[in-house]
Structures are given as C-alpha cells and as structure tokens.
Amino acid sequence: MPVTDAGRAAHPQAQESRSEAPDLHAPPAVQPWAEGVLALFKTHQTELISFVPDGGHQRLITLCQRDPDLRTVTLTTEEEGIALAAGAFLGGKRSALLMQSSGVGNCINMLALPRVCNMPLLALVTMRGEWGEFNPWQVPMGQGTPTILEASGVIVYRADRLEEVCPTVEAAILIAFQSRRRVAVLLSQQVIGAKRFAGGIPGGDQSTTSA
C-alpha cells in the first residue's frame, strides 16, 4: 500500500515552515500536525486511541475525543496501553498509544507481550529531556528512550521537523499493522515546542529556560 498524502494535505502550516528554525518556546497548545495525524488514524482505521494526559499531545487528544468515529481511553499508566493494544488486535481493531518519553520506562516489561506474541503496536511518543530541557529529572529517560525501545524490540522512527510528522506517522502505521511490528514515532521537542518555566530558574539563563 503506497503512502498517502492525507496527512500532508491537512498541514499547510507544516509545509510552509520548511525553511524556518524551530521555536524553542513555542506554546505546547500550538500543534499544527495534530489534524494531519487524526486524518491518518481515520484513513488507516486506527479507531482506539489510548493515552496518559500529556501537554505535547494535547491538541491530538482533544481532536480524538471529539471525533465520533474514534474511541479514546485515558490510562492511569502507560503500560496499560500496550495491553489495550493487544486486546484490540485480538478483537480485529487497530489502536495507537500516545505517551511522553518519561512514560517509556514504565513499559519495558509489558513490551514483551506484543514482541513474544507477534502483535502490532503503534506508539507516538512526545520527547522530553533533549531540546533545551530545564527539568533534570526528564533528561535520563529522554536521552535513553530510543535505546530502551530498540532493546525491547521496537522499531524507532523520529520526526524532528513539522513536515516530517505526518509522513513518519503514516510509515509507522503501515509497517506496524501490515507487518505486525512494534513501532514508536518519537516527536522531538523541536516539533512539539519546549514550555517556558514560569518565573525561570534561580541563577539560570532566563532567555533559554524551558519547562
């Protein structure tokens, strides 16, 4: 099945920003790629969307919750989404798991389920701990996320620019569900925008501080 233009057509903003430098302090609610990802979910019959609430996915979560063709499930912890995806697959449905990189560590043990049972898994992971991160607790997991996922048998794709998001997500959908593979798309902080820490950090450089 060829990759479609469903997501790219929904993203004139992303295409126009091709030559622009990413905004380190872009508000997290400004996520112009979300509509394109929603269109891809619907095009590829990805009907069950599970998530742990996350600012980086805020717009996409809202769109999915408002869409009558999709079912959304709020999780208490990220590994529940892997079990939910397995159940959806056994019931003939496609699902996607939305989470932040800090939640990847919660999934290590549960990732054995789709790997051993040869089940597909599609995860969209908003990254922390990399692009101007202010919170030191986010850095270890953020830096280790790609390696941990790959060691757990997950194929890792990454989008560092707005115009890369929808083609990358679509490629992940195709390989996950057509080839029964575990795939994670990492959405860089350069894409989702780093949040500014209110008031700054004492002794820090206020011009580059984010939260």
N, C-alpha and C positions, 0 to 999 in steps of 0.2 A: 504494500500500500504506500503510495507516494506521500510525502509530507505536504500538507495543505497550507493554504495561505490564510486560514480562518483567523488565527491569532494576529498575524502581521497586519491584516486589513483593519483590525479593530484598534490598531495602535499608531495613528498618525503622529502622536506626540513622541513616541519612542523613535520613529524613523527620523523625525526632524532633529533629534538631539544627537545624531550620529557624530557630529564634529564638536560637541560641547563637552567640557570637562564635567565630571560628576560633582554635585553639590554635597560637600561633607555634612552640612547641617540641613539637608532637605527635610521638611516635616514628614514624619512617618505616614501620615494620612494621605500624602500625595503619592499614589502608587498607580501610574497610568498603565502598567502592564496587567493589572488585575482583570479588566474587562476581556482582554485577549485570552487569558488563562481560563476564565469562565467559559468563553466560547469554545475553547478546546475541550474542556470537560464535557460539554454538551455534544460536540461533534463526535467525540470518541466514546460516548455513552458511559462516562465516568460519573456515576449517579450518587455515590455515597461519599461524602466528604467529612472526615473526622479531623479534629484539631484540639490543641491546647491553646486557649486565647493568647494572642501574640500581636504586638503592635505592627510588626513587619508584614503580617498577613491580614491586617485589619480590614482593608478595603475588599480583598478577595473573600474573606469570611462573610462580610456583610452581604456581598453580592450573592454568594451561595445560599445564605439563609433566606434571602428574599425570592429566590428562584423556585417556583413550584415544581419544577422537574427534578430538583435535587433534594436529597435528604442529608441533613447535617447532624453531626453528633459531637457534642462537647465532651472532651475527655478529662479525666482527673489526672492522668499521667500518660506520657507519650506511648509507652509500650502497649497500652490498651488498643491503640490504633492499629498496631500490627496484627493483634488477634482479631480485631474487627475486619481488617482487610482479608484475612484468611477465611473468616466466615462468609464474607461477601463473595469471595471467589467460589467457595463450595456451593453457594446459592445461585451462581451464574451471574453475579453482578461485578462491576468494576468499582474500585474505590481509590481515593487519594488521601494521604495523611499529610497534614500541614503542621509544622513544628519549627521551633527555633533550635539553633545549634546546641544550646545548653541542654536540650532535652535528648540529644542523641545518646548521651551516656546512659540514660535510663532504658534504652532499647537494646543494649548489647546482647543480653541473654535471650530476649524474645526474638531477636533476628534469626536465631537458629530455626524457628518454626517455618518460615517460608523457604529458607535455604534447604533444610532437610526434606521438606515435603514438596519441593519444586513448585512453589506458588509464586505468582507475581506480587510485587509490592511497588507502589509508586509513592514517593515522599518528596515534598517540597520543603526545603529547609532554609529559613532565613538566617543569615550568618551574623554572629557577634564575635567580638574578640579579635578583630583584624584591622578594620579601616578607621583609625583614629579612636579606638575604644578607650573610654575613660575608666571602665569598671574592671579592675584586675581579676575579679572572680570569673569574668567571661572569657578571659584570654586563653587559659589552658584548654578548655573544651573547644573553643572556637578554632584554635590552631590544630588541635588533634582530630577534629571532625572528619576530614577526608580520609586520613589514615585508618581511623577506627571503623568507618563504614566499609572501606575496601577490605580490611582484615576480616570483616564479618560477612563477606560475600556480596556486598552491594556495589553495583556499578555507579560511579560518581560522575555526574555532569555538573558544569558550573556556568553561571551567567554573570559576567562582570559588567555588562552594559545593558541598557534598557532594550535595545533592539535585539539582544540575544535571548531574552527571556522566553518569548513565545516559541520560537523555533526549537529551543533547547527543551522546553517542557513537552512539546509535541514529539520530539525524538524520543524522549523518555517514556511517554505514553505508549508509543509504538513498540519499543523493544520490551517494555515491561509486560504488556498484555499479549503481544504476538509471539514472543519468545520465552514467556514465563521467567522473567528475570527480575531481580530486586534492583531498583534504580532510585537514586536520590538526586534531585536537582538542587544545588547549592546556590542561593540567591545572595550575592555579595552585598556587603554594606554599602558599596559604591552604587548599587542599584536601589536598595530599599531606603537609603539615607540614614546617617547616624543622627541620633537625637541629642540635642544640646542639654547638658546637665544644668538645671535651674540654679543660678547663683554661682556656678563654676565650682572649681575645687580649690581650696585654700593653697596658695603657693604655686598653683598651676598656671599654665598659659591659657588665659580665658578665650583667646581667639581660636583655639583648636580643641577646646574641651567639649566632649560629647557624652551622652548617656544612652 
